[in-house]
Amino acid sequence: MKRILVTGGCGFIGSHLTDELVRRGYEVIVFDREPPPPHKNPKAEYIQGDVCDHLDSLLSRKFDIIYHLAAEVGSGLSMADPQKFVRTNSLGTTNLLEEMRRSGNYAKVIVASSATVYGEATYKCPEHGIFYPDLRPIVQLERGEWEVKCPVCGSDMEPLPIKEDRILKPASIYGQSKLDQELTCILLGRAWGFPVVAFRPFGVFGPRQSLGNPYTGVLALFATRVFAEKPIMHYEDGKQNKGYIYIDDAVSALILALENDKANGKIFNLGLEKPVTIRYIAEKLIEKINPSVKIISTSKFRPGDTRHSWPDSSFLQRVLKWKPQISFDEGLERMIYWLRAIPQKDIKKAMITFKKAEKYAKSFGLEV
C-alpha cells in the first residue's frame, strides 16, 4: 500500500483529495497548520504543523507521494501581506523539499500551482496577431473601457484559451509565489532526482468551499450573498470570461498523476474549456436560489484584475486521458444542493467574516 502525504489536506481541495485517496485504499497522512475539520476522514492520519517549520520528524517517514497543496491564497490579499505569501508559498515549499532531501526519503511530488501564473489571457488582434498583454492601464479602466486592447492599433482584441507553453506574467504576489512553488519543485526534482507533476487549476468550486473568504472566488461569494438575501455586486460590466472546474473533476486529474508516470516532469492546466461570464454566474444563482435578489453592476474595477482567463486543457486530456465529467451548470446545481443544507446562522457568520476581510483590505487601499 502506498503511503501519501497531503500538505494543506484540511483545505477545500485537500479534504476532497484525502477522501478519494482513502477510498482507493491508500494510506493517507494529512499535514496542515489548521486542526482537523469536522468532515475529517476517520481513516486518514492528521498532523498539525506548518510547512515553514522543521519537518524532520514528519519526513523521516517514507512517503511514496507528496501532494503539496499547502499555500496562502488570494491575489488581492497578497498585495497587502506579501511577506506572508512569500514565506508560506515560496519559502515553505523550499523548506519542505530540503527536509525531504535531508531525510533521504525521496517521493514523487504533485504540486498545486495556480492559473494566476499567467496573468491576462492570450489575445488575438485580427491585424497584428497574438499578444500576451500586461494588465490594462488604469487610465483605460477609469474610462470604463474594459476589454484588452491591441498595443499596436488600439482596437479590442479577442481573448483565447490559455495554453501551458505561453509566456507567464503573474499579476500579483500570490501568482508569483505560486509560480515559485511549481518552479522550485520542478528544478529541484530535476537536480535531486525525484519526479514532479504540476497543475494550474482554474476556479475549482464545490462543497466545502470557504464562504466567508472573499479570495476563494466569486462563485462562493455570490452564492453566500444570495442565500443571505443580499444583492450581488460585481466589478466592471460582468462580461469577464472565466474558467472553472468542479471539485470532483479536479481531484480525478490529481489522482491520474499519481497513477500514471506519463505525467512526470509535466505541467498541466486544469479546468473546463468552456468559460462562463461573471454575470452568468450571478444570474444562474439568483434563478435557482432566490429570484428576488438584485444584481448591481458597480462599474468599479480593481487595478490588479485580469479581464479574461480560461484554459486549453487538451494537453492534460491527451497525456493522462483525463476528461471532465461535470459541466459548470451541473456543478453549480451540486454546490447549491450543499449550500441549502447550511444553517442560515452560518451563512450570516460567513457574511460577517467577509465584512472583516473587506475592511482589512480597504485599510491597505485595496478592494476585495
Residue, then its C-alpha position, 0 to 999 in steps of 0.5 A: m500500500k502506498r503511503i501519501l502525504v497531503t500538505g494543506g489536506c484540511g483545505f477545500i481541495g485537500s479534504h476532497l483529495t484525502d477522501e478519494l485517496v482513502r477510498r482507493g485504499y491508500e494510506v493517507i497522512v494529512f499535514d496542515r497548520e489548521p486542526p482537523p475539520p469536522h468532515k475529517n476522514p476517520k481513516a486518514e492520519y492528521i498532523q498539525g504543523d506548518v510547512c515553514d517549520h522543521l519537518d524532520s520528524l514528519l519526513s523521516r517517514k517514507f512517503d511514496i507521494i507528496y501532494h503539496l497543496a499547502a499555500e496562502v491564497g488570494s491575489g488581492l490579499s497578497m498585495a497587502d501581506p506579501q511577506k506572508f505569501v512569500r514565506t508560506n508559498s515560496l519559502g515553505t515549499t523550499n523548506l519542505l523539499e530540503e527536509m525531504r532531501r535531508s531525510g533521504n526519503y525521496a517521493k514523487v511530488i504533485v504540486a498545486s500551482s495556480a492559473t494566476v501564473y499567467g496573468e491576462a489571457t492570450y489575445k488575438c488582434p485580427e491585424h497584428g496577431i497574438f499578444y500576451p498583454d500586461l494588465r490594462p492601464i488604469v487610465q483605460l479602466e477609469r474610462g470604463e473601457w474594459e476589454v484588452k486592447c491591441p498595443v499596436c492599433g488600439s482596437d479590442m482584441e479577442p481573448l483565447p484559451i490559455k495554453e501551458d507553453r505561453i509566456l507567464k506574467p503573474a499579476s500579483i504576489y500570490g501568482q508569483s509565489k505560486l509560480d515559485q512553488e511549481l518552479t522550485c519543485i520542478l528544478l529541484g526534482r530535476a537536480w535531486g532526482f525525484p519526479v514532479v507533476a504540476f497543475r494550474p487549476f482554474g476556479v475549482f468550486g464545490p462543497r466545502q468551499s470557504l464562504g466567508n473568504p472573499y479570495t476563494g472566488v466569486l462563485a462562493l461569494f455570490a452564492t453566500r450573498v444570495f442565500a443571505e438575501k443580499p444583492i450581488m455586486h460585481y466589478e466592471d460590466g460582468k462580461q469577464n470570461k472565466g474558467y472553472i472546474y468542479i471539485d470532483d473533476a479536479v481531484s480525478a486529474l490529481i489522482l491520474a498523476l499519481e497513477n500514471d508516470k506519463a505525467n512526470g516532469k509535466i505541467f498541466n492546466l486544469g479546468l473546463e474549456k468552456p468559460v462562463t461570464i461573471r454575470y452568468i454566474a450571478e444570474k444562474l444563482i439568483e434563478k435557482i436560489n432566490p429570484s428576488v435578489k438584485i444584481i448591481s453592476t458597480s462599474k468599479f474595477r480593481p487595478g490588479d484584475t485580469r479581464h479574461s482567463w480560461p484554459d486549453s486543457s487538451f494537453l492534460q486530456r491527451v497525456l493522462k486521458w483525463k476528461p471532465q465529467i461535470s459541466f459548470d451548470e451541473g456543478l453549480e446545481r451540486m454546490i447549491y444542493w450543499l449550500r441549502a443544507i447550511p444553517q442560515k446562522d452560518i451563512k450570516k457568520a460567513m457574511i460577517t467574516f467577509k465584512k472583516a476581510e473587506k475592511y482589512a483590505k480597504s485599510f491597505g487601499l485595496e478592494v476585495 
